[in-house]
Amino acid sequence: MWKLTGLFKFLLLFVAVSLGAGLSERISLKVKVVGRIVEEKPRLMPPDRVSIKREVSPLDLSYELLEPPKTVEEPEIEIPKNGGACGSPKDKAYYIAGLRYYKEGKLKRAESRFLDVLSLQSSAFVPQSEYMLGLIYAKTNREEALKFLESSCSAQHPFKQAACETFYALEFRIMGEPVQTDAPELWKVVYEIKSGGNITPPECKNVVFKRYCGYVEDFAEGRVNEDYLESTELRKAIVLLSRGDRVNARLIFEKYNRPLSRYREVALYYLGVIALKEGNKKKAYRLASLLEISNREYAEHLYLMLSGEDVLLSKIAYEVTGSKEVLRSAGVHSYNRGDYRIAYAEFTKSGEYLLAAYSAIKEGDYQRAYESIRQVKDRNKEFYLWLLEVLYWLGRDEEMEKTLSEIKDKYPELYKEYKGWLAFRKEKWLEAYRLFDDPYHKALALFNAGRYSEVIKVLKGKEDLKSRLLKAKSAISIGNGALARKFLTEESGEEIYLMGMSFFIEGKYREAIAYFKRLLDRGEFKSKALLRIADSYYNLGNYERAKELYKEILTFYPDSTEAFDATLALAQIELQKPTKDLEKLVRDFERKFPGSPMITDLKYQLANLYIKEGRRSEARRILEELLTKETYRAKALIKLAEIEEDPRRKEELLKEALMKGSGEDKERATALLMNLYLEKKEFEKLADFLRKGDFDDRKRALSIYISENIEKAIELFEELYRENPQDEELKAKALELYDRTKGKKYLKIAKESQNPKVRARALYLLGIIEKKRDRNKALEHFIEVVLSSEGVQPYYNRSILEAVDILVSLKARKDASCLLAKLDPRYLTKRDIKKVKILKKKLPKCEVKK
């Protein structure tokens, strides 16, 4: 039994895509001189303007201003009664003696007594003694203070809260960052403020550090505290600015805008914000420039705010900072003024791929839009909407089907809409009607299904322009011109055209001509109007006037759809009488209009008609004649192959068509030839043939060889890679060759790929290979994945775990801990999660110095 191998799937996919595209048959042989209306899916267009972004608000730098306690605050220390009496336990005696010495200011003696308590490890007074030692060492600036306070904080005793608060205070003062804790509330608030979180006043009732708590309360409320003057004055200025009081805020910030002020960078930043709010862009720009040297983060944020003002500032800011956010602003300015090509380049560089797709769609370039939108990382509803829209207009039905299957449950409304449009494209009108929810879209499907009366019912009460136009077209299609005119005004060109059509279908050709003539000075409708005027004269029996107008269409609009209708109408006129003998019609037209480019088209269409009617010998005669026409040779060869019964002869015809054709003809010939080889299961033969073609054909051959003949695959890959070592497809194929051969050289090629997935996998595999022989080299490969392929799973997480193992083995434990923090937990396996937990317990906390 034949199995559906990976290769077979690939070939089927290629055939399906190629055959699905088909050839555009450019002439309809059933055109009547009455006017046919065709409706297409309305194009979804991006907005005419996009916003600079989620509005850029000033930074709240309050967290930079909050200071640690300047002094250690202590609770009231009472000496227990009955202390030191004869017969008291030794540890209690030591402890009470230590307290007395401490209160007398004899810190050395106090230290000695408390250490005596600690030497008695089972003593109940150890936690209290540790707290007292922490206080003593804090006063003498000894590092042991933190150790004793942390230990004391972890035990239950009368001074537990005091020990904890003192530990939090010293940790903040020494380390520069507060400890995360929920109690007492003071220290929870301190942590939240310093972490850039909410700023709320703390509860100070039951805290030991009451003076400090008062400061934090003043800080939160924006009040000045004399003990922490600079900190609270600047915080007050920030609060004033947030309330819109720029005048008083500026006075405070200018006070601290001195070269030696420790908060000068904060003051400079906010002075820049105030200048920007007051419209002084020049001053804001100057202040941002000053900040560049001392605080790039503040400078870049000011530049980002400036970039929202105009395109020139955006470009200057980008040159200075290289910030993608700033470049995005430049793209927005370009987009909003209609410079879509420039906007596309700026959005692409800044990584705003969805906006880049918008720009490409605005230019009508759906292929570039597709290339951009595929790079969007946030695959939300908006991403899928535009991906499906672009796929629709590119005609990539198979990829649309695959995308729709991804979103069926996640976005059911979007699924139904574009499933409907897919049915619409395939002319499954009633299926599209059932899938659509939007009344206008439902009406479109009914219109194309010929259910014109139902269109009018579905759109009953809809008075927007597009609904009125569709109702008018439906009325025209059922021959009710009077009804059509009820839906129309005479304001737009299309409405005037349809008014003319409403009289045309009633046989009122002179009234119709009057409306069509009003459109002759409107470029968008002139060719249509000319055709309908000519049709009207034809139906009035004025063939000479009609003939003149048809020739005018052929002269001035030779490539329009109206030109094809005019061509056939001219043929009908020259014949004088209608006839079903199309061959006679074509022959007579050829005699009357020698050299017309339409003759070859007509003959080709006649051959198609014969094929459909089963008149193969007559079709073959015309197609063999068309073999002499260079532009139609490939088309004729393909048609001959379709009606050829001898497989060998069919193969020869398709091979010639493949070599002679281009574009759609080449794709169709390739697909049919593939289909022929698929039927006979001659895959390698197909590859051998493709190997004689151009570079792209040879890459297709390589894909087949990889599955069918690895020796030929290796040989062909070497040839192609020598010709174009930059080709991205070849770098991806190098990974496939590695899978088959385990040749390390293919991984070295693949790691140069611009495709993050290919590059990440190649680097990861190189790391695995090197791990046994050269750990440092392996580490380089894994780290390169981490630095260049964030989000490319599973190789990103795997590389981190491998690198951590190596770092641990090299005793670089802090580096290992920091690298471990970069893991994306969403893509960890159960086994990985278990391993990470073990590592986190063993490794020290990652600490990055600012």
C-alpha positions in Angstrom: 0.0 0.0 0.0 1.3 3.4 -1.0 2.2 5.6 2.1 1.9 9.4 2.2 5.6 10.2 2.7 6.9 13.7 3.5 8.1 14.0 -0.1 4.7 13.0 -1.4 3.0 15.6 0.8 5.4 18.2 -0.6 4.7 17.3 -4.2 0.9 17.3 -3.6 1.2 20.7 -2.0 3.1 22.1 -5.0 0.6 20.6 -7.5 -2.4 21.9 -5.5 -1.0 25.5 -5.4 0.0 25.5 -9.0 -3.2 24.0 -10.4 -5.3 26.1 -8.1 -3.9 29.3 -9.6 -4.9 28.3 -13.1 -4.6 30.5 -16.2 -6.6 33.7 -16.6 -8.9 33.2 -19.6 -9.1 36.8 -20.7 -12.0 36.6 -23.2 -15.6 35.6 -22.5 -17.1 34.2 -25.6 -20.7 34.7 -24.3 -20.7 38.5 -24.0 -24.0 40.0 -25.1 -24.3 43.7 -25.8 -26.5 44.4 -22.8 -24.0 45.0 -20.0 -22.9 42.5 -17.4 -22.3 43.5 -13.7 -19.7 41.6 -11.6 -19.2 42.1 -7.9 -16.0 41.4 -6.0 -15.1 41.3 -2.3 -14.6 44.9 -0.9 -11.0 45.5 -0.1 -10.2 46.0 3.5 -8.0 49.1 3.8 -5.8 50.2 6.7 -6.7 53.4 8.4 -5.5 56.7 6.7 -3.8 57.7 9.9 -2.1 55.8 12.7 -1.3 57.0 16.2 2.2 57.8 17.3 1.7 55.0 19.8 0.3 54.2 23.1 0.6 57.8 24.2 4.1 58.4 25.6 3.7 59.7 29.2 6.5 61.3 31.2 8.4 58.9 33.4 7.6 58.9 37.1 11.1 59.1 38.6 9.9 59.2 42.2 11.5 55.8 42.8 14.9 57.3 42.2 14.3 59.9 44.9 13.2 57.7 47.9 16.2 57.5 50.3 16.9 54.8 52.9 16.8 55.7 56.6 19.6 58.0 57.7 19.6 56.7 61.3 18.7 53.5 63.0 15.7 53.9 65.2 15.3 51.7 68.3 12.4 50.7 70.5 12.4 51.5 74.2 14.8 49.0 75.7 13.9 47.9 79.3 16.1 45.9 81.5 14.3 42.9 83.0 13.8 43.0 86.7 15.6 40.5 89.1 18.5 40.5 86.7 21.9 39.5 87.9 20.8 38.1 91.3 22.7 35.3 92.8 21.5 32.0 91.3 20.2 33.5 88.0 20.9 31.5 84.9 24.2 32.4 83.3 22.7 33.3 79.9 20.1 35.7 81.4 22.8 37.3 83.5 25.0 37.9 80.4 22.0 39.3 78.5 21.0 41.7 81.2 24.5 42.9 81.7 24.8 43.5 78.0 21.6 45.6 78.0 23.0 47.7 80.9 26.3 48.3 79.2 24.5 49.2 76.0 22.3 51.8 77.7 25.4 53.2 79.4 27.1 53.6 76.0 29.7 51.0 76.8 29.4 49.2 73.4 32.5 47.1 73.6 31.5 45.5 77.0 27.9 45.1 75.8 29.2 43.3 72.7 31.3 40.9 74.8 28.3 40.0 77.0 26.0 39.4 74.0 28.6 37.2 72.4 28.8 35.3 75.6 25.0 34.6 75.3 25.6 33.4 71.7 28.2 31.0 72.9 25.5 29.3 74.8 23.6 28.1 71.7 20.6 26.7 73.5 19.9 30.0 75.3 16.4 31.5 74.8 18.1 35.0 74.8 20.1 34.3 71.5 17.6 36.1 69.1 17.5 39.2 71.4 21.3 39.2 71.7 21.6 39.0 67.9 19.4 42.0 67.6 21.5 44.0 70.1 24.7 42.9 68.3 23.1 44.1 65.1 22.5 47.5 66.6 26.0 47.7 68.0 27.6 46.8 64.6 25.3 49.1 62.7 26.7 52.0 64.9 30.2 50.9 64.2 29.6 50.2 60.5 30.6 46.6 60.7 29.3 44.2 58.0 28.3 41.6 60.5 25.3 43.8 61.4 23.2 42.4 58.6 24.0 38.8 59.4 22.9 39.2 63.0 19.8 41.2 62.2 18.6 38.8 59.5 19.0 35.8 61.9 17.2 37.7 64.7 14.4 38.6 62.3 13.7 34.9 61.6 13.0 34.0 65.3 10.2 34.8 67.7 11.2 37.2 70.5 10.2 40.6 72.0 12.4 42.5 69.6 11.5 40.6 66.4 9.8 43.5 64.6 12.6 45.9 65.6 15.2 43.4 64.3 13.3 43.0 61.0 12.8 46.7 60.5 16.5 47.4 61.3 17.5 44.6 58.9 15.3 46.1 56.1 16.7 49.6 56.8 20.3 48.5 56.7 19.8 46.3 53.7 18.3 49.3 51.8 21.1 51.6 53.0 24.0 49.2 52.2 22.6 47.4 49.1 20.7 50.3 47.6 17.6 48.2 47.1 14.9 47.4 49.8 13.8 44.0 50.8 10.5 42.7 49.4 8.2 42.1 52.4 4.5 42.5 53.3 4.9 43.5 56.9 5.2 45.9 58.5 3.3 48.0 55.9 5.9 50.7 55.9 8.5 48.4 54.3 6.0 47.0 51.8 5.3 50.6 50.7 9.1 51.3 50.6 9.6 48.3 48.3 6.7 49.2 46.0 7.9 52.8 45.6 11.5 51.8 45.0 10.3 49.2 42.5 8.4 51.8 40.5 5.0 50.7 41.7 2.1 52.5 43.3 2.9 55.3 45.8 0.7 55.2 48.8 1.2 56.6 52.3 2.1 53.9 54.9 0.5 53.1 58.2 2.9 54.4 60.9 1.1 53.5 64.1 2.9 50.3 65.0 6.3 50.7 63.5 9.7 51.1 65.1 11.1 53.4 62.5 8.5 56.2 63.1 10.6 59.1 61.9 11.4 57.3 58.7 7.8 56.3 58.3 6.9 60.0 58.7 9.3 60.7 55.9 7.8 58.1 53.6 4.3 59.4 54.4 5.5 62.9 53.5 7.1 61.6 50.3 3.9 59.8 49.2 1.8 62.9 49.8 4.2 65.3 48.2 5.0 67.2 51.4 8.5 68.5 52.3 10.3 66.8 55.1 13.2 68.8 56.6 15.2 65.6 57.4 15.1 64.5 53.8 14.8 67.9 52.1 16.1 67.2 48.6 14.2 64.0 48.2 10.9 65.4 49.3 11.2 68.7 47.5 11.8 67.0 44.2 8.9 64.5 44.9 6.7 67.5 45.6 7.7 69.0 42.2 6.7 65.7 40.5 3.3 65.8 42.2 2.8 69.4 41.3 3.7 68.6 37.6 1.2 65.7 37.6 -1.5 68.2 38.8 -0.6 70.6 36.0 1.2 73.2 38.1 4.2 73.6 35.8 5.2 77.0 37.2 5.9 75.9 40.8 7.2 72.5 39.7 9.7 74.3 37.4 11.0 76.5 40.3 11.9 73.4 42.3 13.5 71.6 39.4 15.6 74.6 38.5 16.8 74.7 42.1 18.3 71.3 41.7 19.6 71.8 38.2 23.1 72.5 39.5 26.3 70.7 38.3 27.0 69.2 41.7 23.4 68.3 42.6 23.0 64.5 43.1 19.6 64.7 41.6 20.5 66.9 38.6 19.6 64.3 36.1 16.1 64.0 37.5 15.7 67.8 37.4 17.0 68.0 33.8 14.6 65.4 32.7 11.5 67.1 34.2 12.6 70.5 32.9 12.7 68.9 29.5 9.2 67.5 30.0 7.9 70.9 31.1 9.5 72.6 28.0 7.8 70.0 25.8 4.4 70.5 27.4 4.8 74.2 26.8 5.6 73.7 23.2 9.3 74.7 23.5 10.7 71.8 21.4 14.1 73.5 21.0 14.7 73.7 24.7 13.4 70.2 25.3 15.8 69.0 22.6 18.7 70.8 24.2 18.0 69.3 27.6 17.8 65.8 26.1 21.2 66.4 24.5 22.6 67.3 27.9 21.2 64.2 29.5 22.8 62.0 26.8 26.1 62.1 28.6 25.0 61.4 32.1 21.8 59.3 31.8 21.0 57.8 28.4 17.7 56.3 29.6 16.3 59.7 30.5 17.6 61.2 27.3 16.1 58.5 25.1 12.7 58.9 26.8 12.8 62.6 26.2 13.8 62.0 22.5 10.9 59.5 22.3 8.5 62.2 23.5 10.0 64.7 21.1 9.7 62.2 18.2 6.0 62.4 18.4 6.0 66.1 17.4 7.1 66.0 13.8 9.1 63.8 11.3 12.3 65.9 11.5 12.6 65.5 15.2 11.9 61.8 14.8 14.7 61.4 12.4 17.1 63.5 14.5 16.2 61.5 17.6 16.7 58.2 15.8 20.2 59.3 14.6 21.1 60.1 18.2 19.5 57.2 20.0 19.1 54.4 17.5 15.8 53.7 19.3 13.3 51.6 17.5 10.5 53.5 19.2 11.8 56.8 17.8 12.1 55.2 14.3 8.5 54.0 14.7 7.4 57.6 15.2 9.2 58.7 12.0 7.3 55.9 10.2 4.0 57.2 11.6 4.7 60.7 10.4 5.6 59.4 7.0 2.5 57.2 6.8 0.1 59.9 8.0 1.3 62.3 5.2 1.0 59.5 2.6 4.7 58.7 2.0 3.9 54.9 2.2 7.2 53.7 0.7 9.3 55.6 3.2 7.0 54.6 6.0 7.4 50.9 4.9 11.2 51.2 5.2 11.0 52.9 8.6 8.4 50.5 10.1 10.4 47.5 8.9 13.6 48.8 10.5 11.8 49.5 13.7 10.2 46.0 13.8 6.7 47.4 13.4 5.8 44.8 10.8 2.0 45.2 11.0 2.3 48.9 10.2 4.8 48.1 7.5 2.1 45.8 6.0 -0.4 48.7 6.2 2.0 50.8 4.2 2.5 48.1 1.5 -1.3 47.6 1.3 -1.8 51.3 0.8 0.5 51.0 -2.2 -1.3 48.0 -3.5 1.7 45.7 -2.9 0.2 42.6 -1.2 3.3 40.5 -1.6 5.4 42.9 0.4 2.5 43.2 2.9 2.6 39.4 3.2 6.4 39.3 3.8 6.0 41.9 6.6 2.9 40.5 8.3 4.6 37.0 8.6 7.2 38.6 10.8 4.6 39.9 13.4 5.2 38.2 16.7 2.0 39.1 18.5 -0.4 36.8 16.7 -3.7 38.4 18.0 -7.0 38.9 16.2 -5.7 42.0 14.3 -2.7 39.9 13.0 -5.0 37.2 11.7 -7.4 39.7 10.1 -4.7 41.3 8.0 -3.0 38.0 7.2 -6.2 36.5 5.9 -7.0 39.7 3.9 -3.5 39.6 2.3 -3.7 35.9 1.6 -7.1 36.4 -0.1 -5.8 39.0 -2.5 -2.7 37.0 -3.2 -4.9 34.0 -4.1 -3.1 31.8 -1.5 -6.1 29.7 -0.8 -4.3 26.7 0.7 -2.5 28.9 3.2 -5.8 30.6 4.0 -7.3 27.2 4.8 -4.4 26.4 7.1 -4.7 29.8 8.9 -8.4 29.4 9.2 -8.0 26.1 10.9 -5.7 27.8 13.5 -8.3 30.4 14.5 -11.6 28.4 14.2 -12.1 28.2 17.9 -10.1 31.2 19.0 -11.7 33.8 16.7 -15.0 32.2 15.4 -16.4 35.4 13.9 -13.2 36.1 11.9 -13.1 32.4 10.9 -16.7 32.6 9.5 -16.0 35.8 7.7 -12.9 34.6 5.8 -14.2 31.1 5.3 -17.0 32.8 3.6 -14.7 34.9 1.4 -12.8 31.7 0.5 -16.1 30.1 -0.6 -16.9 33.4 -2.4 -13.7 33.2 -4.4 -14.5 29.6 -5.4 -17.9 30.9 -6.5 -19.7 28.8 -3.9 -22.1 31.7 -3.4 -24.7 30.1 -1.2 -22.1 28.6 1.1 -20.5 32.1 1.5 -24.0 33.5 2.2 -24.5 31.1 5.0 -21.1 31.9 6.5 -21.3 35.7 6.4 -22.9 37.7 9.3 -22.6 41.1 7.7 -25.7 41.9 5.7 -23.8 43.6 2.9 -21.5 40.6 2.5 -24.5 38.2 2.5 -26.1 40.4 -0.2 -22.9 40.3 -2.3 -22.9 36.5 -2.2 -26.6 36.4 -3.2 -26.0 38.9 -6.0 -23.3 36.7 -7.5 -25.6 33.6 -7.1 -28.1 35.4 -9.2 -30.6 35.8 -6.3 -31.2 39.5 -7.1 -34.6 39.8 -5.4 -33.2 38.4 -2.2 -30.4 41.0 -2.3 -32.9 43.8 -2.2 -34.7 42.1 0.8 -31.5 41.5 2.8 -30.5 45.2 2.3 -34.0 46.6 3.1 -33.6 49.8 5.1 -29.9 50.1 4.3 -29.3 53.6 2.9 -25.5 53.7 2.9 -23.9 54.3 -0.6 -22.6 50.7 -1.2 -25.9 49.1 -0.1 -27.9 51.4 -2.4 -25.5 50.7 -5.3 -25.9 46.9 -4.8 -29.7 47.2 -4.6 -29.6 49.2 -7.8 -27.4 46.7 -9.6 -29.8 43.9 -8.4 -32.8 45.7 -9.7 -31.0 46.2 -13.1 -30.1 42.6 -13.2 -33.8 41.6 -12.9 -34.7 44.1 -15.5 -36.5 46.6 -13.3 -35.0 50.0 -14.2 -37.6 52.0 -12.4 -36.9 50.2 -9.1 -33.1 50.7 -9.6 -33.7 54.5 -9.9 -35.4 54.6 -6.5 -32.1 53.6 -4.9 -29.9 56.1 -6.8 -29.0 59.8 -6.7 -26.9 61.5 -9.3 -24.1 62.5 -7.0 -21.3 60.0 -7.7 -20.0 58.7 -11.0 -21.1 55.1 -10.4 -24.6 56.3 -9.6 -24.8 58.2 -12.9 -23.5 55.1 -14.7 -26.2 52.9 -13.1 -28.9 55.5 -13.9 -27.8 55.1 -17.5 -27.9 51.3 -17.2 -31.4 51.5 -15.7 -32.7 53.1 -18.9 -30.5 50.8 -21.1 -32.2 47.6 -19.8 -35.6 49.2 -20.5 -34.6 49.8 -24.1 -34.6 53.5 -23.6 -31.2 53.9 -25.3 -31.3 57.6 -26.0 -32.0 58.4 -22.3 -29.2 56.0 -21.4 -26.8 57.7 -23.8 -27.5 61.1 -22.2 -26.4 59.7 -18.8 -23.3 57.9 -20.2 -22.1 61.0 -22.0 -22.0 62.8 -18.6 -19.2 60.4 -17.6 -16.9 61.1 -20.6 -15.0 63.7 -18.7 -14.5 61.3 -15.7 -11.4 59.2 -16.3 -12.5 56.3 -14.0 -15.7 55.7 -15.9 -14.9 56.9 -19.4 -14.1 53.5 -21.0 -17.2 51.9 -19.5 -19.4 54.8 -20.6 -17.9 54.7 -24.2 -18.7 50.9 -24.3 -22.3 51.5 -23.2 -22.8 54.4 -25.6 -21.5 52.1 -28.4 -23.8 49.3 -27.2 -26.8 51.7 -27.2 -26.1 52.8 -30.8 -25.7 49.2 -31.7 -29.1 48.4 -30.3 -30.6 51.4 -32.0 -29.3 49.9 -35.3 -26.7 52.7 -35.8 -23.9 50.2 -36.5 -21.5 52.7 -38.1 -21.6 55.0 -35.1 -21.3 52.0 -32.7 -18.3 50.7 -34.8 -16.5 54.0 -34.5 -16.9 54.0 -30.8 -15.7 50.4 -30.4 -12.6 51.2 -32.4 -12.0 54.3 -30.2 -12.1 52.0 -27.2 -9.5 49.7 -28.8 -7.3 52.7 -29.7 -7.3 54.4 -26.3 -8.0 51.5 -23.9 -6.4 48.5 -25.6 -5.7 46.6 -22.3 -9.1 47.2 -20.6 -11.8 44.7 -20.1 -14.0 46.9 -22.3 -11.6 46.4 -25.1 -12.3 42.7 -25.2 -16.1 43.3 -25.2 -15.6 45.9 -28.0 -13.5 43.4 -30.0 -16.3 40.8 -29.9 -18.9 43.5 -30.7 -16.9 44.6 -33.7 -16.8 41.0 -34.9 -20.6 40.8 -34.5 -21.1 44.0 -36.4 -18.8 42.9 -39.2 -20.8 39.6 -39.5 -24.0 41.6 -39.8 -26.0 38.7 -38.5 -25.5 36.8 -35.2 -24.2 33.2 -35.6 -23.4 30.3 -33.4 -20.5 29.3 -35.6 -17.7 30.9 -33.7 -15.0 29.5 -36.0 -16.6 31.4 -38.9 -16.8 34.4 -36.7 -13.1 34.2 -35.8 -12.0 33.7 -39.4 -14.0 36.6 -40.6 -12.7 38.8 -37.8 -9.1 37.8 -38.7 -9.8 38.8 -42.3 -11.3 42.1 -41.4 -8.7 43.1 -38.8 -5.3 41.7 -39.8 -2.6 42.2 -37.2 -4.9 42.8 -34.3 -3.5 41.4 -31.0 -7.0 40.1 -30.3 -7.0 37.5 -33.1 -4.6 35.2 -31.2 -6.6 35.6 -28.0 -9.8 34.7 -29.8 -8.3 31.6 -31.5 -7.0 30.4 -28.2 -10.4 30.8 -26.6 -12.0 29.0 -29.5 -9.6 26.1 -29.0 -10.7 26.1 -25.3 -14.3 26.0 -26.3 -13.7 23.1 -28.6 -11.9 21.2 -25.8 -14.9 21.7 -23.5 -17.3 20.5 -26.2 -15.1 17.4 -26.8 -14.0 18.5 -30.3 -10.4 17.6 -29.7 -9.2 17.3 -33.4 -10.4 20.8 -34.2 -8.9 22.1 -31.0 -5.6 20.4 -31.9 -5.5 22.1 -35.3 -5.9 25.6 -33.8 -3.3 24.9 -31.0 -0.7 23.6 -33.5 -1.2 26.8 -35.5 -0.6 28.8 -32.3 2.7 27.0 -31.7 4.2 29.5 -34.3 3.2 32.4 -32.0 6.1 32.9 -29.6 4.0 34.5 -26.8 1.4 31.7 -27.0 3.7 28.7 -27.6 3.8 27.6 -24.0 0.0 28.0 -23.5 -0.6 26.0 -26.7 1.8 23.2 -25.6 0.1 22.9 -22.2 -3.4 22.6 -23.9 -2.0 20.0 -26.3 -0.6 18.1 -23.4 -4.0 18.2 -21.6 -5.8 16.5 -24.6 -2.9 14.1 -25.4 -3.6 10.5 -24.4 -0.1 9.1 -24.9 1.9 9.6 -21.6 5.2 9.8 -23.4 4.1 12.4 -25.8 2.3 14.3 -22.9 5.6 14.3 -21.1 7.5 15.8 -24.0 5.0 18.5 -24.6 5.0 19.5 -20.9 8.8 19.5 -20.8 9.0 21.9 -23.8 6.3 24.1 -22.2 8.3 24.2 -19.0 11.5 25.3 -20.8 9.8 27.8 -23.1 7.2 29.3 -20.6 7.4 31.7 -17.8 5.2 32.9 -14.9 1.9 31.2 -14.7 2.5 29.1 -17.8 5.7 27.7 -16.3 4.0 27.0 -13.0 1.1 25.2 -14.7 3.5 23.1 -16.9 5.5 22.2 -13.8 2.4 21.2 -11.9 1.0 19.0 -14.7 4.4 17.4 -15.2 4.6 16.7 -11.5 1.2 15.2 -11.6 2.2 13.0 -14.4 5.3 11.8 -12.5 3.3 11.4 -9.3 0.9 9.1 -11.1 3.9 6.9 -12.1 5.8 7.6 -8.8 8.9 8.7 -10.8 10.1 11.3 -8.3 13.8 11.1 -9.1 13.1 11.4 -12.8 11.3 14.6 -12.0 14.3 15.8 -10.0 16.6 14.9 -12.9 14.5 17.0 -15.2 14.3 20.0 -12.9 18.0 19.9 -12.4 18.4 21.1 -16.0 16.4 24.2 -15.3 17.2 27.6 -13.7 18.4 28.1 -10.1 14.9 27.8 -8.6 14.1 24.7 -10.6 17.3 23.1 -9.3 16.4 24.0 -5.7 13.2 22.1 -6.3 15.2 19.2 -7.6 17.4 19.4 -4.4 14.2 19.0 -2.2 13.3 15.8 -4.0 16.9 14.4 -4.0 17.1 14.9 -0.3 14.3 12.3 0.1 15.2 10.1 -2.9 18.9 10.1 -3.6 21.2 11.6 -0.9 24.4 11.3 -3.1 22.8 13.5 -5.8 21.5 15.8 -3.2 25.0 16.4 -1.8 26.4 16.9 -5.2 23.7 19.4 -6.3 23.8 21.3 -3.0 27.5 21.9 -3.5 26.9 23.3 -7.0 24.1 25.6 -5.9 25.9 26.8 -2.8 29.0 27.7 -4.9 26.7 29.7 -7.2 24.8 31.6 -4.4 26.1 31.1 -0.9 23.7 33.8 0.4 20.5 32.0 -0.7 18.3 31.5 2.4 16.5 28.5 1.1 19.9 26.7 0.7 20.8 27.4 4.3 17.5 25.9 5.4 18.2 22.9 3.1 21.6 22.5 4.8 19.8 21.6 8.0 17.9 18.9 6.1 21.2 17.6 4.7 22.6 17.5 8.2 19.6 15.4 9.3 20.4 12.9 6.6 24.2 12.9 6.7 25.2 14.3 10.2 27.8 16.4 8.3 28.9 19.3 10.6 29.7 21.5 7.7 26.0 21.8 6.9 25.4 23.2 10.4 28.1 25.8 9.8 26.3 26.9 6.6 22.8 26.9 8.3 24.0 29.1 11.2 24.6 32.0 8.8 20.9 32.0 7.9 18.8 35.1 8.4 15.9 32.9 9.4 15.9 32.9 13.2 14.6 29.3 13.4 17.2 27.9 11.1 20.0 29.8 12.7 18.9 28.9 16.2 18.7 25.2 15.5 22.0 25.1 13.7 23.8 26.9 16.6 22.1 24.6 19.1 23.2 21.5 17.3 26.7 22.8 16.9 26.8 23.4 20.7 25.6 19.8 21.3 28.4 18.4 19.1 31.1 20.6 20.7 29.9 19.9 24.3 31.8 16.7 24.6 35.1 18.0 23.1 35.3 21.7 23.8 32.9 23.1 26.5 34.0 26.7 25.9 33.2 26.5 22.2 29.9 24.8 22.9 29.1 27.6 25.4 29.8 30.2 22.7 27.2 28.5 20.4 24.6 28.3 23.1 25.1 31.9 24.2 24.8 33.1 20.6 21.4 31.4 20.4 20.3 33.3 23.6 21.6 36.6 22.3 20.2 36.4 18.8 17.2 34.2 18.9 15.0 35.2 21.8 11.5 33.7 21.4 12.7 31.0 18.9 11.5 27.9 20.7 12.5 25.2 21.7 16.1 26.1 20.9 16.2 29.3 23.0 15.2 27.5 26.2 17.3 24.4 25.4 20.4 26.6 24.8 20.0 28.4 28.1 19.7 25.0 30.0 22.8 23.6 28.2 24.8 26.8 28.8 23.8 26.8 32.5 25.1 23.2 32.8 28.4 24.3 31.3 28.7 27.4 33.5 28.0 25.4 36.6 30.7 23.0 35.6 33.0 26.0 35.1 32.0 27.3 38.6 30.5 30.4 37.1 27.5 30.1 39.3 26.4 33.7 39.3 26.5 33.9 35.5 24.5 30.6 35.4 21.9 32.1 37.8 21.5 35.2 35.6 21.3 33.2 32.4 18.7 30.9 34.0 16.5 33.9 34.7 16.1 34.5 30.9 14.2 31.2 30.4 10.7 31.6 28.9 8.6 29.5 31.4 5.8 29.0 28.9 7.8 26.6 26.8 9.4 24.5 29.6 8.7 20.8 29.7 7.8 19.1 33.1 11.3 17.7 33.2 12.8 21.2 32.5 10.7 22.8 35.3 11.9 20.2 37.7 15.5 20.8 36.7 15.1 24.6 36.9 13.8 24.3 40.5 16.8 22.2 41.5 19.2 24.7 39.9 17.6 27.7 41.5 18.0 26.1 44.9 21.7 25.5 44.3 22.6 28.7 42.6 23.0 32.2 44.2 20.6 35.0 43.5 21.3 36.9 40.3 22.6 40.3 41.2 23.3 42.9 38.4 25.0 46.1 39.5 23.7 49.2 37.9 
